Amino acid sequence: MSSDFLTDPTWYKDAVIYELHVRSFFDANDDGYGDFEGLRRKLPYLASLGINTLWLLPFLESPLRDDGYDIADYFKILPVHGSLDDFRAFLDEAHAHGMRVITELVLNHTSDQHPWFQEARDPASPRHDWYVWSDTTERYADTRIIFTDTEVSNWTWDRKAQKYYWHRFFSHQPDLNYDNPEVRQAMKEVMFFWLDLGVDGLRLDAVPYLYEREGTNCENLPETIAYIKELRAAIEARYGPGKILLAEANQWPEDTLPYFGDGDGVQMAFNFPIMPRMYMALRRENRRPLVEMLELTRDIPEDAQWAIFLRNHDELTLEMVTDEERDYLYHEYANDPRFRINVGIRRRLAPLLGGERKRIELMTALLLSLKGSPVLYYGDEIAMGDDPFLGDRNGVRTPMQWSADRNGGFSRAPHHRLFLPPIARGPYSYEFVNVEDAERDPHSLLNFTKRLLALRRQHVRVFGRGSFTLIPVDNQSVLAFLREYEGRRILVVANLSRFAQSVHLPVLDALQGLVPVELFSQAPFPVLGETPYHLLLGPHNFFWFALKPEDEIDPPAATRPEPVRIRAHRGTPLPELPLEAGLENLLVRTMARQDAMESLERLLPAYLEQQRWFGAKGLGVERVEIADAVRLRARPHPIYLTLLDVTRPGGTDRYVLPLTLAPDAETAGLLDRHPHAAVAWVTTPDGRALLYDATIDPAFWTTLLTWWQEGRHSRSLKGLYVPEADASVATAPADAVRLLSGEQSNSAAVLGERFFAKLYRRLERGPNPEAEMLEYLTEAGFAFSPRLHGTVTFREGEHAYALAVLQQALPMDEDGWTYAQEMTRRFLERIADTRLPETRPDTSGAVPVWLDDVAAEMLSLARILGIRTAELHLALARADTPALRPVACTADDLPTLVQRVQAEADETRRLLDERAADLPGVLPPDARWADALAFLDGLTTRRPPGVKIRVHGDYHLGQIARAQGEFYILDFEGEPARSLHERRRHDHALRDVAGMLRSLEYAALATWQERFDGTPALEPWTNELVRWSMALFLEAYFDTAEEAPFLPPPPDRKALLWIYLFSKALYEIRYELSHRPDWTWLPLRGLDRLLKTEAMDPA
């Protein structure tokens, strides 16, 4: 170890930590319990092993119902371990050996035998509020139960207090109330007591659970983080730098990282997510599980450090893995139920790995070379075993095996007086596995571990503080990475497979000309050159190479083969992919085998280009990556929600693609009905199956409804999928599923004719405007939009993405567009042989009788929509939530709007000029354009409305539903082409008005053209219908809205409305030019009317 280890305030970065039980290590007074005197005597052994930091598990006064984590006195040592003087003697000698010492600070709870709690049971006691009490068990209902094998609730009744007390762990461990400042101060005094004695660091046990708040899971709350920072600040103020806090936060990466703060939180935290992925990677012979989590845990503050471990005193926790990963780890490492406890596996390292020496060595080498400070659990250096017949997790806490003598050399006490029996049966018996025999054997695991630790100590700064860079290699069974510190480099290459492997390291400019020198043998390997570097690795073998300049070593020449090429995957008529087992092996990155996932990713660009909902068609997809996947259903056929990151020129978009499999025998007709849904054939051990978009399958939608009903949060590698629904959803049957095909940008279905479910295809980070608007309108009692019943959100760290909404299903007769076209058709048939009256009144008066008689339905629709639109805007103007509350207009609003529309006009005119020869009809003359632009310039001085409100944003007849004779407003998502920020932005209410006016004209003119072939005789009638429909809509709208603050003064309304009508017509022209050039005549008619002098009358 470095000579300044005991003086360097950042010593924890160079630490090699040895975790031990005092009572399990060595019994000096032969009472059957290990003690501090025994530990002091064994310090030379620990020094010879090569560790430099000791982590002592609890040794304080305790009933020992939870291995000492149930503390009855924070200031007294359990007598069986010795006295406070014995502890001081041990601590002094440990420091004399150059070792640091970390002890436990159990913050979250005490024993129910602690005097604090005994006093607190009296409601009149000043200490009653030192714990968390309740008259009911219904508080904090969203909090999980951690010890699922023994506890059924986080609340336990206390007969004396006549209340329930809160406990996150065993019922005999009541939680302290950190909302009480006296508790916070008392625990600071406990901390100071042990640090004053000379302890170098404190492990903060169960730190995520200190505070409780309703509506949360009571984990990782901001108050907890703040208190940890308060402890850090108190330590720094009292001692200066050098005393450390080590957080036990068994959480996902995004929840653990806040404990580091910005360098003002804990200095160290255990990397719980890495540990199970190491076992997964080894058993699957694939680096993916480990690499994925290494990427997610790389960004921590400069002065922070992970503590990484293979095993410890608890179960091998499987809380921070996905359901699929947990199923796999249980199957592979704990097929015998005796070894399962809570949500984990109670086994030691050697039995977990089947006693296979090469696997133990490989895992130890990874532990010592990955980024972080390694933690070794006592006895693992000699491959100690476990006892499944001992209760709780005691099977991995048995006495240290020092020799083949009685009780394994741990104690000379009679066997029945030992706190736990040593392993005395089977291959891990102390007769075969002990320190004394291992020290005599130069080839033992103990001596291998000593050599490995000695090599690490020679490069302690590189391994402890160096950068970490993964090296991509084609062979998934090989993990390669580079550690570098101040110009010194260590290359690590590990074979995770039980078979020999060949690997080619890619050419890295920074490493060319360097010579790999193998650390064990000090043998130089061929120089790293300009071609891929070939290595052969034996089963479960690894290399540690020091990379040195070529001029320091004269290495032999090397011949390198060409890099392995990736084989193309082909199939007819669909691509065909090999799949070794379940769909998780294709979609879940840590479960993927070989290059199956990459093969699928290569197929997806072409697939996406064929999907109607894909918004980047024609832009050129550069790459598709499966960003995440979560399983909604396992049987009979799996269903996954899959997130795709689609890279295109200019950026990356995220899409949702639900996927499922159907056996070949069940695909009859599916390809005929939904040819674009099929992704690929997959070949499995059970035969061929079709991989396809699950949204065409009613089972997907019933599964989605079940998910809403259960309210089950689903964890994936990247985040949390959260379905939320109101009480009406809980018992609703999905007895029928009706798939809807009208959605262009999303996918939807009606469930049981009661609910309408919409799955968003393109995801954007942030609140969803549709969910926001419907939630408010539902609460506000707005009767003419569907009620919101539920949402699904994907939470990735601090970010959230809306995945789906569940709404009221309206008994729809038809949408507004279909109804308007049908009513226009009836109107034109009625007047087919009638001449239009020559005298036509102005639209400022009453509708002429001759028109009202033949167009009553269409005119009535216009009136009703005017009223409904105003009622919607009035409801939105009353909103009082931060996201929906009206905002005051500013002096810049109109100039900004005018500038945007002028730019749209320039772009539209340029496109029209380019396509003029191919377009039907006459284009507006230059003078009209000039008048329009001049008119726009003059509008910047008009008075804007008082406020802007949230608007529908994509308002047209297609967003109207006719149900049982009433009209409802749908789809508050906004224009899909606009960004989420734009769709949530407040705007002038007349933007919606303009959208519906343009839609009314579109419906009428499209019907005249499509149904009546544009018959000239019907054109004037059609124009009159459009003219009066628009007039009646505006009259009804303004009469209903009256002098609402979102409307400008009457003299300025016409001008502001003209701007939005002009902008909408320009958009329509650009759209038709791109998609339907033959239809450009229709928006050109609207533009022509807007460009006429009377339309721009400033009055």
VEXSEMI-809170 format. One record per residue (C-alpha): residue in three letters; x, y, z. Coordinates in steps of 0.05 Angstrom, whole numbers, plus 5000, padded with zeros to 4 digits. Layout:
<marlos>
ALAXYZ...
</marlos>
This chain:
<marlos>
MET500050005000SER502150724990SER506251025046ASP501451605055PHE495151175062LEU494051385134THR494952135119ASP491652205050PRO484552485059THR482452114996TRP485151445022TYR478551105007LYS480151114933ASP486150664946ALA482550224997VAL482049464993ILE476649325044TYR475848685084GLU468948585114LEU468448155178HIS464247985238VAL468048075303ARG464147495333SER465547055273PHE473047185266PHE476846925326ASP475046765398ALA480846955445ASN477446795511ASP474046135490ASP466946345506GLY464446155437TYR464146875410GLY469447245370ASP472047865405PHE476548465395GLU482448135428GLY481847555378LEU481348045320ARG487448425346ARG491447775346LYS489547625274LEU491748305247PRO498348015221TYR494447525179LEU490248085150ALA496548495136SER499747905100LEU493447825058GLY494548515029ILE488348895053ASN488849595081THR481849735108LEU477449355156TRP469849405156LEU466949155222LEU459748915223PRO455649125285PHE458748975353LEU454449415398GLU449549225453SER443948835420PRO438948265429LEU442147975366ARG435547835332ASP438348145268ASP445747995272GLY447048625313TYR443349115268ASP438049145323ILE441949605368ALA439949695441ASP445450195460TYR449650605411PHE455150735461LYS456350035491ILE459949445462LEU456548775468PRO460148445527VAL461647805489HIS466048225442GLY469948545498SER470349245528LEU471349935501ASP478649885522ASP479249245480PHE476449625421ARG481450185431ALA487249695434PHE484949365370LEU484050035335ASP491050285355GLU494349645330ALA490449655265HIS492950355252ALA499950125270HIS499249595214GLY497450155166MET490049975164ARG483950415165VAL477650195203ILE470350295183THR464750125231GLU457150125226LEU452550715238VAL445550425239LEU441451065228ASN434650815207HIS432250405266THR433850135335SER432049505372ASP425349505406GLN429449375469HIS433050035463PRO431450495522TRP429351035473PHE423850595446GLN421750335514GLU420751055536ALA417351225470ARG411850705481ASP408951195532PRO405051715491ALA406452225545SER413952125541PRO418352665510ARG421452095468HIS414751865440ASP416052285378TRP422851975369TYR419451415330VAL414051395276TRP407051245303SER400251195272ASP393151015292THR392250655226THR396250205179GLU393950595118ARG399451125120TYR405151075070ALA401350555029ASP406050614970THR411950345009ARG414549644993ILE415849105045ILE423248925044PHE423348285085THR417847945046ASP419347265077THR417747475148GLU413848135147VAL406848265121SER406549005138ASN411149585154TRP406649735214THR406449345280TRP401549455338ASP404449645405ARG399749465462LYS402649965511ALA402450555464GLN395850325433LYS398650535366TYR402350245307TYR409750375298TRP413350405232HIS418949935213ARG422149815144PHE425549175167PHE423748685221SER418048855268HIS422848865326GLN426649445293PRO422450075299ASP424550645253LEU427051295283ASN423251935266TYR428052395229ASP422952945225ASN424553045299PRO430753495306GLU432453155372VAL433352495335ARG437752815283GLN442153115336ALA442352475377MET444952085317LYS450252615304GLU452652505376VAL453051755363MET457151905300PHE461852375337PHE462851875394TRP465851345348LEU469651825303ASP472652155365LEU475251465385GLY479251445320VAL474751065273ASP476351265201GLY469551175169LEU462350985181ARG457950535138LEU451050835137ASP446450245142ALA439650255106VAL440550985090PRO435051075037TYR429450985087LEU430551535139TYR424451965122GLU417151815105ARG412552215061GLU405552055036GLY404851924962THR412051664956ASN415451004965CYS419051305025GLU425851174995ASN431351664973LEU427252264993PRO430452954986GLU430253025062THR434552405068ILE439652675020ALA439653335057TYR440952995124ILE446752595095LYS449853235070GLU448753525140LEU452652945170ARG458253045120ALA458653785135ALA458753645210ILE464453155202GLU468453635159ALA467354195209ARG469553775268TYR475353365238GLY477053655171PRO477753185110GLY479452455118LYS473552155156ILE468851825107LEU461651605100LEU459950975061ALA452650915040GLU448950265038ALA443650474987ASN441049844953GLN437850234897TRP438050324822PRO443650774796GLU439351394786ASP437051344859THR444051204887LEU447751774852PRO444352334892TYR447652074955PHE454352324928GLY451253014919ASP455953504884GLY461753254925ASP458253454989GLY454752785004VAL457852115020GLN464851974995MET463151244980ALA456950824963PHE456150084949ASN455049934876PHE449249444885PRO446949424812ILE453849194788MET454348584832PRO448648134805ARG450548324734MET457548034745TYR454347364761MET449647434702ALA455347594655LEU459246994680ARG453646494674ARG451146764607GLU458246804582ASN456547494556ARG459148164578ARG452748544563PRO449548524632LEU455748814664VAL457249324610GLU450149604612MET450649744687LEU457850004682GLU455250534634LEU449550724681THR454150804742ARG460051164711ASP458151884725ILE459752054798PRO463352654828GLU470852694821ASP472252574895ALA467152014902GLN468351264897TRP464150634888ALA465150054935ILE464449414894PHE463548714921LEU461948004903ARG458847774969ASN457448035038HIS453847855103ASP446947915072GLU443547535017LEU445947654946THR440648174935LEU436448144872GLU432248764887MET435749194835VAL434748744775THR429048664726ASP423948104732GLU427347714676GLU434247794707ARG431647564775ASP428246954745TYR434746774710LEU439246874771TYR434646464815HIS434645904764GLU442045904754TYR444646034824ALA439145824872ASN435045284840ASP434444984909PRO429145404946ARG433045335011PHE438045834985ARG432746374970ILE430946895022ASN427147545017VAL429047784947GLY435847464942ILE440446854949ARG443746665015ARG450146334990ARG457546484996LEU462046614936ALA465145924928PRO458545514930LEU455246024885LEU460445884832GLY460145134842GLY466945124876GLU470145224807ARG476945524820LYS477745864752ARG471046224760ILE472746454830GLU479446724806LEU476247084747MET470947414790THR476247624841ALA480547914785LEU474548314759LEU472948554830LEU480048814838SER480549144770LEU473749474757LYS472850204777GLY471750264851SER474650034917PRO473849274925VAL470648954986LEU472648235004TYR468147835051TYR471847455106GLY473246735087ASP472246825012GLU479746845004ILE479946105025ALA473345914990MET469245815053GLY462445505044ASP455545615075ASP450445235116PRO443345255088PHE440444945151LEU441845565193GLY436246065197ASP435746755165ARG442446935132ASN446646605186GLY448946075137VAL453846575108ARG456046845176THR459246215205PRO465946225243MET472446355205GLN476045705190TRP483145775214SER485445055218ALA483144325217ASP483044325293ARG476744315336ASN471544845315GLY475945015256GLY481045365301PHE475945915315SER474845755389ARG476645235441ALA469745295473PRO465244685475HIS461544615409HIS454644755440ARG457045435466LEU459045695398PHE454746275373LEU454145895307PRO456945215287PRO462745215237ILE461944865171ALA463644145190ARG460643735133GLY461643665059PRO467143945013TYR467244615051SER468444305119TYR473944635160GLU477743985155PHE478844135081VAL478144895077ASN482145295127VAL487545835130GLU493045385158ASP492744885101ALA491845425048GLU498045805072ARG502245175064ASP499745054992PRO503145524943HIS497545394892SER491745524940LEU486446044927LEU489046424987ASN495946494958PHE493046664890THR488947224923LYS495247474959ARG499047514893LEU493247864859LEU492748374915ALA500248484913LEU499948624838ARG494149104849ARG498049454905GLN503749574856HIS498849954811VAL494250204866ARG493250904837VAL491450634768PHE486350144795GLY483750594851ARG483551274817GLY484651154743SER479751274687PHE475650694661THR474650584586LEU470949994557ILE474149714493PRO469049464443VAL470648774416ASP466348334371ASN466647724417GLN461147824469SER464347314514VAL470347764525LEU470548384569ALA476148864554PHE477549534587LEU483050034599ARG484950344666GLU489350974662TYR492251454713GLU497451994701GLY500151654639ARG500350944668ARG495750454633ILE493149764652LEU489449354599VAL484748824627VAL481948274582ALA477347744613ASN474147124582LEU467347014613SER466346354577ARG467845644601PHE470945534532ALA477245824501GLN475946464462SER479246864407VAL478647614407HIS481248194365LEU482248854401PRO480549444356VAL485849934333LEU486350504383ASP490751084362ALA492651254433LEU495450554444GLN499250444380GLY506550284393LEU505350064465VAL507449374488PRO502748954533VAL506848664591GLU503148114628LEU503448294702PHE504047594732SER509647354687GLN512448034667ALA512747744596PRO512048244539PHE506948094486PRO507248344413VAL506649094403LEU499949424391GLY500049644318GLU495749884262THR491549264255PRO486748924304TYR490548584361HIS489247834367LEU488947474434LEU487246774454LEU484346664523GLY483346004559PRO476745824595HIS475146354648ASN482046644638PHE484147374644PHE490047824629TRP492548434666PHE497348804620ALA501649404636LEU502249804571LYS509250064562PRO512650454506GLU515650024452ASP522550334460GLU522950054531ILE521949344507ASP523948974444PRO517948534432PRO517647964380ALA513848104317ALA506747864314THR502247654257ARG495047844264PRO489147554226GLU483747974195PRO478148184241VAL472047734242ARG466447964195ILE459347994217ARG455047494179ALA448947794143HIS442147514164ARG437247394108GLY430347094098THR424647084050PRO419847414047LEU421647674117PRO428447694150GLU429847104195LEU433347154263PRO435946594307LEU433146614379GLU436046134430ALA430446204481GLY425346734501LEU424047414471GLU428147734527ASN434347464492LEU432747924434LEU430248544470VAL433348594540ARG440548794531THR443248424591MET439747794568ALA441547834494ARG445847284466GLN451047334412ASP449147874362ALA441647734359MET439848424385GLU444548764336SER441548364279LEU434648604298GLU437049324304ARG439849274232LEU432949064207LEU429049614241PRO430650214197ALA427349904136TYR421549664180LEU420250344209GLU420150684141GLN413950264125GLN409950464187ARG404651004181TRP406051244252PHE413551344240GLY414652094235ALA421552104202LYS419851754137GLY424251974080LEU429352324124GLY434151734122VAL434751314186GLU442051244203ARG441450764262VAL436350444308GLU438250224378ILE433749834426ALA434050324484ASP429849924533ALA424649384540VAL419749184594ARG415648544596LEU408148644604ARG406347904599ALA410247254599ARG405146744578PRO402446444534HIS406446894488PRO410847454515ILE409048174503TYR414248724510LEU414049474507THR420449644469LEU423550334465LEU427550494403ASP432551064395VAL432351254322THR438151664297ARG436852094235PRO440452684204GLY439953234256GLY438152844317THR435352234353ASP428052074366ARG425151564413TYR419451104391VAL415250554423LEU414549894388PRO410649364427LEU412948674405THR410347964412LEU411347284382ALA406446814349PRO408146094332ASP408145944258ALA401745544264GLU398046144292THR400146654239ALA395046444186GLY391747074160LEU395747534204LEU400647724148ASP394847824100ARG390948274147HIS396948664174PRO402748594126HIS406549204155ALA406248944227ALA410948354215VAL418148494234ALA421647824223TRP421247084230VAL425146814289THR427746104294THR427245814365PRO428545124394ASP420945034392GLY420445214318ARG419145834276ALA415346434303LEU413347114277LEU415747734312TYR410648284300ASP407748944326ALA403448734385THR398449304376ILE394748914322ASP393348374374PRO387448474421ALA391448104474PHE396248694478TRP390649174495THR387548714547THR394348624578LEU395149384579LEU388449454614THR390448914665TRP396849304678TRP392649924692GLN388049534738GLU393749234778GLY397649884782ARG403949474780HIS410349874770SER415049504723ARG422549594728SER427049544668LEU434549664660LYS433550394644GLY427750604688LEU420850504716TYR414250414679VAL408550694720PRO401250554702GLU396250994740ALA388650944736ASP382551184774ALA378050724814SER373150614757VAL378350214719ALA379749704774THR374149214759ALA372349374687PRO372348764642ALA375548804574ASP370548334542ALA371548614472VAL377248984438ARG376049404377LEU382449614341LEU382250314311SER385650484246GLY384351234243GLU390351434284GLN396051694241SER401551814292ASN399551334348SER395850674359ALA389150604394ALA383650124413VAL376850134447LEU376449664506GLY369749374525GLU366349984493ARG367950344558PHE375150574551PHE379250864495ALA386650694500LYS391951074461LEU399250874456TYR403851434437ARG408951214385ARG413851794387LEU416051954457GLU418352624482ARG421252804549GLY416553194593PRO409153264611ASN404353034558PRO399553584535GLU393753104524ALA394252814594GLU394953514623MET388953794586LEU384353194597GLU386053144671TYR384253874680LEU377953854637THR375653224675GLU376753564742ALA373454204717GLY367253824695PHE367754024621ALA362353574591PHE364553574519SER371153214521PRO372452494543ARG374252374616LEU381452174632HIS381851504668GLY389151324667THR396251434642VAL402651034633THR409251394645PHE416451174634ARG421051484686GLU428451484668GLY432151804724GLU429452514731HIS426052494664ALA419052254647TYR415852034581ALA408451934570LEU407151254539ALA399551184538VAL392951474561LEU386451144580GLN380251564565GLN372751494566ALA370351144503LEU364851554471PRO359051204436MET361451504371ASP357051534310GLU362351854267ASP367752384269GLY366453114251TRP369853064184THR365652484160TYR359252814186ALA360953474153GLN362253144086GLU355752754090MET351753374107THR355153744050ARG353353174003ARG346053204023PHE345953954013LEU348953913943GLU344153363923ARG338253783947ILE340154383904ALA343053993845ASP337954263796THR336854943828ARG339855613809LEU343056023864PRO339056663879GLU342357263848THR341657713909ARG345657433967PRO345557814034ASP351757964072THR353757464126SER352757994180GLY345357874177ALA340857274186VAL341756644144PRO337256694083VAL331356224086TRP333055924018LEU339755684046ASP337355484116ASP332055024086VAL337154614046ALA343454654090ALA340454624160GLU344954054185MET351554364162LEU349655054188SER347454754255LEU354154394260ALA357855054250ARG353755394304ILE354754824355LEU362154794342GLY362755544352ILE359355464420ARG363354854440THR369955184420ALA368455794462GLU366255364521LEU372854994516HIS376855634515LEU372855924574ALA374355294614LEU381755334598ALA381756064616ARG379455874687ALA385255374697ASP389455504758THR394954984753PRO402055224737ALA402154884669LEU395255114647ARG394155784681PRO393256354630VAL399256804619ALA399257534603CYS400657754532THR406858164521ALA408658714472ASP413058224434ASP407557724420LEU404658034357PRO411358234326THR413957524338LEU407757214307VAL408057684247GLN415357524236ARG413956774237VAL408156834188GLN412257274141ALA417656734140GLU412256214125ALA409756644068ASP416656714037GLU417755954040THR410855794012ARG411656293955ARG418455993938LEU415455293934LEU409655543891ASP414355883843GLU418455243836ARG412354823822ALA408155333784ALA408254963718ASP405354323749LEU399954643792PRO392554693776GLY389355383779VAL392156083779LEU397256303830PRO396356953868PRO399657543831ASP405757883861ALA401658493880ARG397158083925TRP403257793961ALA406158493970ASP399458743999ALA399258164048LEU406258274073ALA404959014081PHE398558864118LEU402458404164ASP407458954178GLY401859404199LEU398958904248THR404858944296THR401759564328ARG394959244341ARG392859104413PRO393758364432PRO388758014478GLY389758074552VAL391957354561LYS394156734524ILE391356064544ARG392955334530VAL389455164466HIS387654514430GLY393154654380ASP391054164325TYR383754354319HIS379754104259LEU373653684243GLY377553044251GLN378353204325ILE370753234334ALA366552634353ARG359152584341ALA356152134394GLN348652054406GLY347152714372GLU352253124412PHE359153364391TYR365453244432ILE372553514426LEU378052994423ASP385552904418PHE389053454457GLU395953194438GLY397353774391GLU400553754322PRO405253144324ALA410353494280ARG411354034332SER415953954392LEU413153804460HIS415054504483GLU411254814425ARG405054384438ARG404854584511ARG405955324497HIS400455824512ASP397556154450HIS392056604425ALA385256264426LEU383956494355ARG389055984331ASP383955434346VAL378455844313ALA382455914250GLY383855174248MET376454994251LEU374555514199ARG379555234150SER377054534165LEU369854724149GLU372055004082TYR376254384068ALA370453914082ALA365654284037LEU370354373978ALA373153663984THR366053383981TRP364353813920GLN370653573885GLU370552833906ARG362952683904PHE360853153848ASP367153203806GLY367553953817THR361254083776PRO361554833758ALA354054923771LEU354954713843GLU360955153857PRO357155783877TRP352655383924THR358855073955ASN361955763964GLU355556013998LEU355555414045VAL362755554064ARG361456294073TRP355456214119SER358455624157MET364456044175ALA360156644192LEU355556244238PHE361455904272LEU364556594287GLU357956884310ALA356556314359TYR363756324383PHE364057074398ASP356957074428THR358956524476ALA365856784493GLU363257494501GLU368757954526ALA373357394551PRO380457624567PHE383357154514LEU380057554459PRO382858214433PRO378358824431PRO373058764376PRO376659234327ASP382858794328ARG379558094327LYS378858064251ALA386158244241LEU388857724290LEU384157194261TRP386657374191ILE393857244212TYR392156544236LEU387756384175PHE393456624130SER398556194168LYS393955584165ALA392855664090LEU400355724079TYR401455084118GLU396154724079ILE399354924013ARG406154664035TYR403054014060GLU399253883995LEU405354053953SER409253523991HIS403752983995ARG398053113946PRO400053623892ASP393453523856TRP389853803917THR393754443922TRP387954803888LEU383854743952PRO388255154000LEU389955613941ARG382555813939GLY382755984012LEU389256374003ASP386256753944ARG380356973987LEU384957194043LEU389257603996LYS383458003969THR383258723990GLU376658664028ALA379458094070MET384958544094ASP380359114112PRO383359384176ALA376459554204
</marlos>
